[in-house]
Amino acid sequence: MRPLYVQLYEEFRDKIIQGEYKTGSRLPSKRNLSADLNLSGTTIENAYEMLLDEGYIYSKPRSGYFVSQIEQLPITRKNEPTLIEKEMKTYTYEFKTAQVDLTHFPFAQFRQLSRKAFEDENTHLFMSGDKEGYWPLRQRIAQYVFNSRGVKCTPNQVIVGSSTEQLSELLTEILKTSRFLIENPSYPPIRNVLEKKSIEYQNVPVIENGIDMDIVEQSDYEIVYVTPSHQFPTGEVMSIDNRTRLIKWANKSGDRYIVEDDYDSEFRYFKKPLPALQSLDTKNKVIYVSTFSKSLFPAVRIAYMVLPVHLIQTFQTLKYKESSTVPLHMQWIVSEFLSSGKFDRHLNKMRKVYEKKITYILERLKKYPEISVQGEKTGMHFVLTVRDGDLETILDRAEAASLYIEPFKTYDEYTKSAKFVIGFGGVREKDLEAHMDVLIHVLLGF
């Protein structure tokens, strides 16, 4: 399967060549397109860079991207809808994985901090910041991950970036010639980065309790990229036994590292959260990655990485390092939000909101023995399977009902069963009953 940024580039290219985008017309902003397509900013940026490099578009400072003057050519259109056409369609009912519930978001406090960020006393926020990120934010992150996840680090070990994908690109520069073992199915950003940079990787199946450790232990690859707290997309949680085996595997060689993407770790229901894998690390073998996209909102565009001390030193020696990709004003706002205690209060409230939602969803689904659920104890998505269900029939019913559900085959092309990744974070409480009515009708046909 081609990386998403390549698919997006090809679709824009074809539309430009066919004249669907006229010469001089403005393309959507990267931020707006990212929100509309539910894709990372890095994916959009990579697609636009390819269009720029090949002369299909040009940029104007502070204005955006515009279509170049080129000769139109006939292109044979595919019968199936394109990525843009599929994702930009609006649905009445949506179970999307990358959305959060903003009903309870403290907009007033955020607006207050936003105004203060542009006051005279904060003129330093208009200057170039540290390449590693805004120092007070790095201090707050170090405190937060220790208190909430048991991650042991100093602020010097924290690097702030705009997304998991952008930090993964930086990580490949730090680790250089390393080869990766990644989960299959896996969280898309890491696969996108490795394919984009032509870095060797091997898929390792996700089984019960996480990545298949028998295969990891037999491999001679150096890096394992895992999402142990809530594997995406299966929802599996890595057992303490497998966590211990993985740490022991890494300790056997100086070149081995574990990249722990702590995806969805803030939200765990029904059981006490497991500590981060990094908290078990005694020999600086775990690289910890997380983001504020679920605990705050996706457009905040703040992710962070905790590097072992010696890898921070490697980072400092890199010849080419881009400045922090997150605006200083947003870093300051989030830093202040964290230090005020408002972030903790917001997070505690949202845990209760999401737990109430998933409890209601499970109550509705347990009435139907033909539906099974996996990975529902943490995070904001779970996997749903309809036993003996026909995938295409269900997708047709979903289209007719204006319902967005994501088939599991999006992440595992070999999956033929009626299996779906259901994201419930963005469904408002007052809309949940209607959403579930439609979902059950679509899945079961009644």
Steps between C-alpha positions, in 0.01 A plus 500: 500500500638842402562751782213744555706803403575339161130424444412858587770639270379284210140610546586870504735452204231330292241764585743778404592331170133449417421862570278436801726743684542807279828688454547744786237343723593464865534155656356436848731598788696214653320541831152501347577207271644304794178553695274423202680180398582383851868473400812619679652835413818323396309289246348815347835679502677210327234490225524876445881483491482241222262724304735796555808304395335392174365846420127428527456768765689802631494679835451861596634618837220528757244425229514127435535266204374568148465296180771559238427557134545167325362324195191293571518131416230232486510266797303179522294534817467208735153370574549496875487829695837657578645555844395865489148423381449227758631691799353842421149358482294598800306242699206536736649239733873451553711262705841646415817413690678836487228711662442621855195630683528879526170543684680525833815678381599803714481751217482799736832417667666430165376830358633682804841341461497567125442872556772512764745328264492808275539763772806727518662300778522197271680653202767229539246257353541675163866393482654172390487245777721209595514220248398258776192706589393767751688434824211556747282264295771236508514540880123456527505195272776335706292551815179382335634176351665408831185564704260337255705227329806442721735621224836596646670792325632853531373792287827478304389164364170633362467606135181670383366450147186550297400134469604143565587474132731804508676372813536157339677660207738671742552173682611324181768770462620441856506120464639515143552153351267311733239254373152495651257236619148643495164363603271351239245646472663822609451867575535662152749785571801279570440291189463819294833634627691176442365462147560865415864474611552150355596361841495123536226364724327173580136449595442303820147371569305634796352212697332483838697713750683698233775453243613140441808483723613165359565669165662806661741283700602306188564813292834677455336840437592782738183703567150395609219753465202410720177649635480293820234692696231474232621349176370669189280376344437172687467657847719229657685591821849354534522270802758557772667173398548622142617840625767329707606280206525805275718688750727195537524474119613862476755460778687227310660740252620859511340569160151393603225743598127492563285786375195518726215692342272554799193534283173565687669438836305771684171313476465160662172366632398224739858417606799681647732632226822313435810721537690599190753256362766767554440484876641144497812607310821505705755516216375787280357278228149647465411806294163635615263679260160653569273788399234741625269432204259287705536659843446850354399510132657379170574846358721590798779328302727432798673166542807422706780248522712400800847390390759314708776742604760364259258535207439864594874543453469335157215738416717798594770388255265472201624731228155597375230554761181689425364738760205390709203453268247620759431877530639640825168659588321164500784343700466781756121460521523125561782551751287745697197272475704213645653704783166649607349163585221553246639224277473239776144606579406486133657156460321360805169631368556352155589159644155491661334619178668236283445226759130584504491478120678167470286355780184598312637363171588165655160475666333548162726252320491218755141425402620364167707179522602534135705811587832467682713783637875524557725770651224688679666540841713800408526781247233645274457223248431128499475221243160355419439177306170373360512123496396362160441856382576606143739797490382652172134466589558681829699776328220545247247533782728748674519712186123496464456600865760781479712320761881514506665187636853392420561143381792323666635416154613866478789391722520134405423440134473124555201538734187385320268467799241756609736668742505873580699756698244703693606840634255644752692799636344758271139388544324742735314347792166636382554340157625162620163323517413594141848399382465160664155446352639555151815297566305195616263530204793516257691212660206260532254623240209572737 
